[in-house]
Amino acid sequence: MGRNYLIAGNWKMNSGSGKTAPFFNELAKIIGDVPGQVEMLICPPFVSLNEAANAAKAIPGMHIGAQNLHFENDGAYTGEISAVMLKDAGCSHVIIGHSERREYFGEAEQVIGKKIAKALENGLTPVVCVGEVLDQRKSGDHFTVVETQTRGALAGFGDAEIAKIVIAYEPVWAIGTGETASPDQAQEMHAFIRKVLTEITGKEVASGIRILYGGSMKPDNAAELLAQTDVDGGLIGGASLKPDSYAAIVQAATKLI
Ligand code: PGA
């Protein structure tokens, strides 16, 4: 079976409106031919989603996603954004349960499950993040932590729903630190997540679920990480802010097709 990648950029709270269209315009110039098996996704801040969705039309295979959503469609939730609004703004994907949301905004399992449900109900692809912190890896608890997060996030969903979900394994100690999981460490955890998914949904569904790696993925380590059997793409923070480094990672995936 040929490879099939999703190269996702998470801009976090960076690159506001003034930088959005220029990013896509520059990317369109340098990206070249990207095969259908390499899908692209950029997740800018909420305020830039519209602009990004318009600019992205010039790049075949480019999708736009949000970094978070609320678990209701509308209502008195000051400061929040719903799945319906994200769809209207041109999103096809949404990141859910990023470790920064878990750590700084107290997002826990139950809320993450509700957000996944709302995303699916509105036709958005959830990119669900899991990953251990450094102490948990040092103490050897990383597999248990990731299994608990994965099972918790997917609890209550049927196979057809789970088949639409993307998982992103992001070891928290590798996010924004310049320290990357080695290709072996990434493959070991991705294979483990695939095993857990197989137990939850069966082999057929589990083998089709994309498991992205995130945590200091850069042009110089992307090829090695993406070459791993169970690494189906990347969730890229810092290196997705510049068109040239993002394009280099997309091109690394393209060479592996
Ligand atoms: P990073 O961030 O690539 O800057 O480490 C990844 C992420 O948090 O999604």
Residues whose N, C-alpha, C, O or C-beta is under 5 A from the ligand:
A	BS01	PGA	N10 A174 I175 G176 T177 G214 G215 S216 M217 L235 I236 G237 G238 A239
